[in-house]
Amino acid sequence: MKSFQNLKGSLILCLASMIWGLAFVAQSAAADNVPPLLCNALRSLIGALFLFGLLAVTCRKSGRPIFPKTPELRKKTLVGGALCGLFLTVSVNLQQFGITYYPAGVASEARAGFLTALYVILVPLISVILGKRLSPALIAAVIIAMVGIWFLCFSGGIDGFYLGDLLIFLCSISFSLHILTIDHYVDAVGGIALSFWQFSVCALLSGILSLCFETPSWQSVLDAAPQILYLGLFSSGIAYTLQIVGQKFAEPTVASLTMSLESVFAALGGWIIAGNALSSHELLGCLLVFCGIILAQIPFPTKKKTTPENLELSQDLGRD
């Protein structure tokens, strides 16, 4: 029965990972028409509206109010939503700018997908700075991932490293801080509520920045409407809902490993849909980065008993 539940959860999470992976293809296509800040403002708004509907339904079933009534919980909700929304704004805009700055002919979807997924390794590394112990498996994962990044970005020399790579790597650092912030507030606020607030903040901040620094046309928005709808409705709304459902059935480690397939779907989507094939060196780099990601998530027995962390339960909350 337990294995069946794991399989059921894995299939649901695999579908969510596929939606997230294909989002990189949609982002790349949208970048040809819509400025990055406006793209993220619109997709976040759509995601927030979807999640508000989901929040309203769940609150009605449970009898809880949509907006917390106690001052303490209201404060945690507003502060947590604001901080998570701020980190999300920085993360998704660095990612979208990174994809925008890749030159034509580069497999931007695969590179962005695998470089973004480095947050899986960066989260425990940042936790070490905060006082957690660094395991030998994580050290090995970091080394393997770094070798993979070299093959992915530097094997052809400095000319093979793009500004987009740097921005996506910075995006993965920001996503790591975003995940740790979510982990701090999610138990008190609730997953759906926290995600609704963070997407609302991201839509607001990205919209204000777009008004200040971008001059888009309505025609460009209409041209990218299918991609923006996919990013907002499917990637931010439906895939997140699938994640919540899937994690009810799958064990945390199984869930985390399944969701890391996002980077693989990003590469496959870029190849099949966008026609961006990877070179042999880039393929090797992707494989090594993926191996590092997998190794970082496999639990190894330790001498001392430790409290299981909840990071892998929330690490994909509110992503692409």
Beta strands, then each sheet from edge to edge (+ up, - down):
end
